[in-house]
Amino acid sequence: MSFTLAIVGRPNVGKSTLFNRLVGKRLALVDDQPGVTRDLREGAARLGDLRFTVIDTAGLEEATDESLQGRMRRLTERAVDMADTCLFLVDARAGITPTDQLFADLLRKRGADVILGVNKAEGRVGEAGVLEAYGLGLGEPLALSAEHGEGLAELAVMLAPRVEAAEERTEEAITDVAVEDGEDGAITPSKPLQIAVIGRPNAGKSTLINQIIGEDRLLTGPEAGITRDSIAVPITWHDTPMRIFDTAGMRKRAKVQEKLEKLSVSDGLRAVKFAEVVVVLLDAAIPFEQQDLRIADLAEREGRAVVVAVNKWDLEEAKQEKLRDLKEAFERLLPQLKGAPLVTVSAKTGRGLDRLHDAILKAYDTWNRRVPTAALNRWLTGMIESHPPPAPGGRRIKLRYMTQAKTRPPGFVVMCSLPDKLPESYSRYLINGLREDFDMPGTPIRLWMRSQAEQNPYKDRKKSTPSRLSKHVKKGATKKG
């Protein structure tokens, strides 16, 4: 495991801004409102020649009860225990507060390796805050400006020996494992499967992911809308390496008024675009609400493999009748996802997670399906014989040739005459036939109609007129002949 740096401190001292600076991307949401970050977010940091993992944490709160702030604090304390080193940030302009003193004592009691960073220290205004930070008793403070990138070179100098020591420990551990297993130590990397879990607020997305990974990694609770930004959790689930994205709950656009919620929803949409499989999580008590249909349609339009999971199944009494009603509503309300896996789960008890795992792998396999060209054209001939295309204006549309242009999702091109005249209903007829005959249920399928004339680069080029010189040459050649 690589060296891990946890950025901790009270709310609004600039932890997420520094996190984004270290990873080189705007991964964490940043806003003037304190307490934006609630979950632990990991990222691959790059600082000069150093490579390490950085963790953005929720602002340390004084609450220790079961309130939202208390649960956020426990999650941050867990990050402190996980990390090799903690970068404890204070605000140079606000000075050292009693809350900073409290958490400095907490870090000392936990025996954490601490680097004291004084953020927002640019200019003369921050000098007093840097001097005041000596009073925390955590060693020499490091003046930083996450906004402007100041002090990062000094941070790299302080981190370098720590990163090197962590790498040496990792190499020793790998060597020991290789000797025990009788192998040469070669590790075969495998690309993790990208999965996004999306749904309405309070559907149980974070609870489901915690159940999958077997620990309380994500913040959960009865309050709706706890998750604010998309958190990627790496895991090996039943020998399958995955990265599961927890996303903010998506409400109707008309109800989304606050700037922060808009940022959260846009972050979730971005996670859908990067995902390979999207799990649309529904609440069994109120499934297939209008917003659920919009969310599922969004995943289909983005071309992702889709699995529909119905959560809180442990609370249902008449399970057989409910399941029958769910399947009927699914086929009726989401025809564009006909045949997609529909799985019932309980995020609270863990029931149904094995079925969910198998459904995800099956959807991913279908999403990557490739059909040989010869089989496609034999199939196309049979489809035309069963149901010939229409003849608009008395001119029969001829479908001549078909091939698969892409996968992820499967996309097909049909060469035909008058492609702009072919009705949408006939395209749906072909797409439904592809799903049924080539075992591609539920996956988005793209079908493009192309005219062979479109492939001719000289189609619209006018015939060039011969020049006077060429005419003269031709005449001379005729006389000689």
C-alpha positions in Angstrom: 0.0 0.0 0.0 1.3 3.5 -0.9 2.0 6.3 1.6 -1.2 7.9 2.8 -1.6 11.5 3.9 -4.8 12.6 5.6 -5.7 16.3 5.6 -7.6 17.2 8.8 -8.7 20.3 10.5 -11.8 22.2 11.5 -14.4 23.2 8.8 -13.6 25.8 6.2 -9.8 25.9 6.6 -9.2 24.9 3.0 -8.8 21.1 3.2 -10.6 20.3 -0.1 -8.9 23.1 -1.9 -5.5 21.7 -0.9 -6.7 18.2 -1.8 -7.7 19.3 -5.3 -4.3 21.0 -5.7 -2.4 17.8 -4.7 -4.4 15.5 -7.0 -4.3 18.0 -9.9 -8.0 17.8 -10.5 -11.2 19.4 -9.1 -12.4 16.2 -7.5 -13.7 17.5 -4.2 -16.5 20.1 -4.0 -15.3 23.5 -2.8 -17.6 26.2 -1.5 -17.5 29.1 1.0 -20.1 27.3 3.1 -18.4 25.4 5.9 -18.9 21.6 6.2 -19.2 20.9 2.5 -17.1 17.7 2.8 -18.8 14.9 4.8 -17.2 11.6 3.5 -13.6 10.5 3.1 -12.4 11.1 -0.4 -9.2 9.4 -1.6 -7.1 10.6 -4.5 -3.7 9.9 -6.2 -1.5 12.9 -5.3 1.5 14.1 -7.2 4.0 16.5 -5.6 7.2 16.9 -7.6 8.6 13.4 -7.8 6.5 12.1 -5.0 3.5 9.8 -5.5 1.2 9.0 -2.7 -2.5 8.7 -1.6 -4.2 11.8 -0.1 -7.4 11.7 1.9 -9.8 14.6 2.2 -11.8 14.5 5.4 -14.8 16.2 6.9 -14.2 19.2 9.2 -13.5 18.1 12.7 -16.5 18.9 14.9 -16.7 19.0 18.7 -19.8 16.8 18.7 -19.4 13.2 20.0 -23.0 12.0 20.0 -25.0 10.2 17.2 -25.8 13.5 15.4 -24.6 14.0 11.8 -21.7 16.1 13.1 -20.8 13.3 15.6 -20.8 10.7 12.9 -18.7 12.9 10.6 -16.1 13.3 13.4 -15.8 9.5 14.0 -15.2 9.1 10.2 -12.4 11.7 10.3 -10.9 10.0 13.4 -10.9 6.7 11.4 -9.0 8.5 8.6 -6.4 9.6 11.2 -5.9 6.1 12.3 -5.6 4.8 8.7 -3.1 7.4 7.5 0.7 7.3 7.7 0.8 11.1 8.3 -1.8 13.7 9.1 -1.5 17.2 7.7 -3.3 19.3 10.3 -4.5 22.5 8.7 -5.3 25.7 10.6 -6.5 29.1 9.1 -3.7 31.8 9.3 -6.2 34.6 9.0 -8.6 33.4 11.7 -5.8 32.5 14.1 -5.6 29.6 16.5 -9.1 28.9 17.9 -10.0 26.8 21.0 -11.3 24.1 18.5 -7.8 24.0 16.9 -6.3 23.5 20.4 -8.8 20.7 21.1 -8.0 18.8 17.9 -4.3 19.3 18.4 -4.6 17.5 21.7 -6.7 14.7 20.0 -3.9 14.1 17.4 -1.3 13.9 20.1 -3.3 11.4 22.2 -3.8 9.2 19.1 0.0 9.2 18.5 -0.4 10.4 14.9 2.5 11.6 12.9 1.5 15.2 12.3 2.7 18.0 10.0 1.2 21.4 11.0 0.1 23.4 8.0 -1.0 27.0 8.3 -3.2 27.7 5.3 -4.2 31.1 3.7 -0.8 32.4 4.8 -0.1 34.4 1.6 1.0 38.0 2.1 1.6 39.8 5.4 -1.8 39.1 6.7 -1.0 35.5 7.4 2.3 36.1 9.1 0.7 36.5 12.6 -1.2 33.3 12.2 2.0 31.4 11.4 3.7 32.7 14.5 0.6 31.9 16.6 0.6 28.3 15.4 3.8 27.6 17.3 1.6 27.6 20.4 0.0 24.3 19.4 3.1 22.4 20.3 3.1 20.4 17.0 6.5 21.5 15.8 7.5 24.2 13.3 4.4 25.3 11.3 4.5 25.2 7.5 3.1 28.3 5.8 0.8 27.3 2.9 -1.6 28.8 0.4 -3.8 26.0 -1.1 -5.5 28.6 -3.4 -2.2 29.9 -4.9 0.0 26.8 -4.5 2.5 28.4 -2.1 4.5 26.3 0.3 4.1 23.0 -1.7 7.8 22.7 -2.4 8.5 22.8 1.4 5.7 20.3 2.0 7.4 18.0 -0.5 10.7 18.2 1.4 8.9 17.2 4.6 7.0 14.3 3.0 9.9 12.9 1.0 11.6 10.8 3.8 8.2 9.6 5.0 7.1 8.4 1.5 10.5 6.7 1.0 10.1 4.8 4.3 6.6 3.7 3.4 7.8 2.4 -0.1 10.5 0.4 1.6 8.0 -1.2 3.9 5.8 -2.0 1.0 8.6 -3.6 -1.0 9.6 -5.7 2.0 6.0 -6.9 2.4 5.7 -7.9 -1.3 9.0 -9.8 -1.1 7.9 -11.7 2.0 4.6 -12.7 0.3 6.4 -13.8 -2.9 8.8 -16.0 -0.8 6.0 -17.6 1.1 4.0 -18.3 -2.1 7.0 -19.6 -4.0 6.5 -17.0 -6.8 8.8 -14.5 -8.4 6.9 -11.5 -7.0 5.4 -10.5 -10.3 2.0 -8.8 -9.9 -0.5 -8.9 -12.7 -2.5 -5.6 -12.7 -6.2 -5.7 -13.6 -8.3 -2.8 -14.5 -11.1 -2.3 -11.9 -14.7 -2.3 -13.1 -16.2 1.2 -12.7 -19.7 1.2 -11.1 -21.9 4.1 -10.1 -24.8 3.8 -7.7 -27.4 6.4 -8.3 -30.9 7.1 -7.1 -33.2 9.5 -5.2 -32.1 10.8 -1.8 -32.5 8.3 1.1 -32.7 5.3 -1.2 -29.9 3.7 0.8 -26.9 4.1 -1.7 -24.2 4.7 1.0 -25.6 2.0 3.2 -25.5 -0.5 0.3 -21.9 0.3 -0.5 -20.9 0.0 3.1 -22.6 -3.5 3.2 -20.7 -4.5 0.0 -17.3 -3.5 1.4 -18.0 -4.8 4.9 -17.2 -1.6 6.8 -18.7 1.8 7.6 -16.6 3.6 5.0 -19.3 6.1 3.9 -21.4 8.4 6.1 -25.0 7.1 6.6 -28.0 8.1 8.6 -31.8 8.8 8.6 -31.3 12.3 7.1 -31.9 12.6 3.4 -29.1 14.1 1.3 -26.1 13.2 3.5 -23.8 12.4 0.6 -22.8 15.5 -1.3 -20.1 14.5 -3.7 -19.2 11.3 -5.6 -16.9 9.1 -3.6 -15.0 6.3 -5.3 -14.4 3.2 -3.1 -11.9 0.6 -4.5 -12.8 -3.0 -3.6 -12.3 -6.6 -4.7 -15.8 -8.0 -4.6 -15.9 -11.8 -5.0 -12.5 -11.8 -6.9 -13.7 -8.9 -9.1 -11.7 -5.6 -8.7 -14.1 -2.7 -8.8 -14.4 1.0 -8.1 -17.8 1.8 -6.7 -19.0 5.5 -6.9 -21.4 6.7 -4.2 -23.3 9.7 -5.6 -25.5 12.4 -4.1 -29.3 11.8 -4.2 -30.9 13.3 -7.3 -34.1 15.2 -6.7 -36.3 16.9 -9.3 -34.6 19.8 -11.0 -37.3 22.2 -9.8 -36.6 21.4 -6.2 -32.8 21.9 -6.5 -32.3 25.5 -5.5 -29.1 25.7 -3.5 -25.8 26.1 -5.3 -24.2 23.3 -3.2 -26.9 20.8 -4.2 -26.5 21.7 -7.8 -22.8 21.0 -7.5 -23.5 17.7 -5.9 -25.9 16.6 -8.6 -23.5 17.6 -11.4 -20.8 15.6 -9.6 -23.1 12.6 -9.7 -23.9 13.0 -13.4 -20.1 13.1 -14.0 -19.7 9.8 -12.2 -22.4 8.3 -14.4 -20.5 9.3 -17.5 -17.3 7.7 -16.3 -19.0 4.5 -15.1 -19.3 1.3 -17.0 -22.2 -0.2 -15.1 -24.8 2.0 -13.4 -26.9 0.6 -10.5 -30.2 2.5 -10.3 -31.3 2.0 -6.6 -35.0 2.2 -5.9 -36.9 2.3 -2.6 -39.2 -0.8 -2.4 -41.8 1.3 -0.6 -42.1 3.9 -3.4 -40.5 2.4 -6.6 -40.6 3.8 -10.1 -41.4 7.4 -9.0 -41.1 9.9 -11.8 -37.6 10.9 -10.7 -36.6 7.2 -10.7 -37.7 6.9 -14.3 -35.7 10.0 -15.2 -32.6 8.7 -13.5 -32.8 5.3 -15.3 -33.4 7.0 -18.6 -30.4 9.2 -18.0 -28.2 6.1 -17.6 -29.6 4.6 -20.8 -29.0 7.8 -22.8 -25.4 7.9 -21.5 -25.0 4.4 -23.0 -24.1 2.7 -19.7 -24.9 -0.9 -18.7 -27.8 -0.7 -16.3 -28.9 -2.8 -13.3 -32.0 -1.9 -11.4 -31.8 -2.7 -7.7 -34.8 -2.5 -5.3 -33.6 -1.7 -1.8 -35.3 -2.2 1.7 -36.7 -5.6 0.6 -36.5 -6.8 4.1 -39.4 -4.5 5.0 -41.7 -6.1 2.5 -44.3 -8.7 3.6 -46.0 -9.8 0.4 -42.8 -10.3 -1.5 -44.1 -12.5 -4.3 -46.9 -10.2 -5.2 -44.7 -7.1 -4.9 -42.0 -8.6 -7.1 -44.6 -9.5 -9.8 -45.9 -5.9 -9.7 -42.3 -4.5 -9.9 -41.5 -6.5 -13.0 -44.8 -5.5 -14.7 -44.1 -1.8 -13.9 -40.5 -2.1 -15.1 -41.4 -3.4 -18.5 -44.2 -0.9 -18.9 -42.5 2.2 -17.7 -38.9 1.6 -19.0 -39.3 -0.2 -22.3 -35.9 1.2 -23.4 -34.3 -1.0 -20.7 -36.4 -4.1 -21.5 -34.7 -7.2 -20.1 -32.2 -5.3 -17.9 -31.5 -7.1 -14.5 -34.0 -6.3 -11.7 -32.6 -7.4 -8.4 -34.1 -7.1 -4.9 -31.7 -6.3 -2.1 -31.5 -5.2 1.5 -28.6 -2.8 2.2 -29.3 -3.2 5.9 -29.1 -7.0 6.2 -27.0 -7.8 3.1 -29.6 -10.1 1.5 -29.4 -10.2 -2.3 -25.9 -8.9 -2.7 -24.7 -12.1 -4.4 -27.5 -11.7 -7.0 -26.5 -8.0 -7.4 -22.9 -9.0 -8.0 -23.8 -11.5 -10.7 -26.2 -9.1 -12.3 -23.5 -6.4 -12.6 -21.1 -8.9 -14.2 -23.7 -10.1 -16.6 -24.7 -6.5 -17.6 -21.0 -5.7 -18.1 -20.5 -8.7 -20.3 -23.6 -7.8 -22.5 -22.4 -4.2 -22.7 -19.1 -5.5 -24.3 -20.8 -8.0 -26.6 -19.5 -8.2 -30.2 -21.4 -10.0 -33.0 -19.6 -11.4 -36.1 -20.5 -9.6 -39.3 -21.5 -12.8 -41.1 -24.0 -13.7 -38.3 -25.4 -10.2 -38.4 -26.1 -10.3 -42.2 -27.7 -13.7 -42.0 -29.9 -12.3 -39.2 -30.7 -9.1 -41.2 -31.8 -11.2 -44.2 -34.2 -13.1 -41.9 -35.6 -9.9 -40.4 -36.2 -8.4 -43.8 -38.0 -11.5 -45.0 -40.2 -11.6 -41.9 -41.0 -7.9 -42.0 -39.9 -6.0 -45.1 -39.1 -2.3 -44.7 -41.7 0.2 -46.0 -41.8 1.8 -49.5 -42.4 5.5 -49.1 -43.6 7.1 -52.3 -43.6 3.7 -54.0 -39.8 3.3 -53.6 -38.8 0.3 -51.5 -36.0 0.9 -48.9 -33.2 -1.6 -49.4 -31.2 -2.8 -46.4 -28.0 -4.1 -48.0 -25.4 -4.7 -45.4 -24.9 -4.6 -41.6 -21.8 -4.5 -39.3 -21.0 -3.8 -35.7 -19.1 -0.5 -35.4 -18.4 -0.4 -31.7 -19.0 -1.9 -28.2 -19.6 -0.3 -24.8 -22.5 0.0 -25.7 -23.0 -2.2 -28.8 -23.4 0.0 -31.9 -24.4 -1.2 -35.4 -24.4 0.4 -38.9 -26.8 -0.6 -41.6 -26.0 0.4 -45.2 -29.3 1.1 -47.0 -31.0 3.3 -49.5 -33.0 6.3 -48.4 -31.9 6.1 -44.7 -33.7 9.3 -43.9 -37.0 7.8 -45.0 -36.8 4.7 -42.7 -39.3 5.2 -39.8 -38.3 5.0 -36.2 -40.6 2.1 -35.7 -38.5 -0.1 -38.0 -35.3 0.9 -36.2 -37.0 -0.2 -32.9 -38.0 -3.5 -34.6 -34.4 -4.2 -35.5 -33.1 -3.2 -32.1 -35.6 -5.4 -30.3 -34.6 -8.2 -32.6 -30.9 -7.7 -31.8 -31.6 -7.9 -28.1 -33.7 -11.1 -28.4 -31.7 -13.0 -30.9 -28.1 -12.1 -29.8 -28.8 -12.2 -26.0 -28.4 -8.5 -25.2 -31.2 -7.8 -22.8 -31.4 -4.4 -21.2 -28.2 -3.0 -22.6 -28.4 0.3 -24.6 -28.1 -0.5 -28.4 -27.2 2.2 -30.9 -28.3 1.7 -34.6 -27.2 4.0 -37.4 -28.6 4.0 -40.9 -26.1 5.0 -43.6 -26.5 5.4 -47.4 -23.7 3.9 -49.5 -23.7 7.2 -51.4 -22.4 8.9 -48.2 -19.3 6.8 -48.4 -18.4 8.1 -51.9 -16.0 11.0 -51.5 -16.7 12.1 -55.1 -20.5 12.1 -54.8 -21.0 15.9 -54.6 -17.9 16.9 -56.7 -18.7 18.6 -60.0 -17.2 17.4 -63.1 -14.3 19.7 -64.0 -14.5 21.5 -67.4 -11.4 21.0 -69.7 -9.1 24.0 -70.0 -8.3 25.7 -73.3 -4.9 24.2 -73.3 -6.2 20.7 -72.9 -8.7 21.3 -75.7 -5.9 22.5 -77.9 -3.8 19.5 -77.2 -6.7 17.2 -77.9 -7.4 18.9 -81.3 -3.7 18.6 -82.3 -3.7 15.0 -81.4 -6.8 14.5 -83.6 -5.2 16.2 -86.7 -2.1 14.1 -86.4 -4.1 11.0 -86.2 
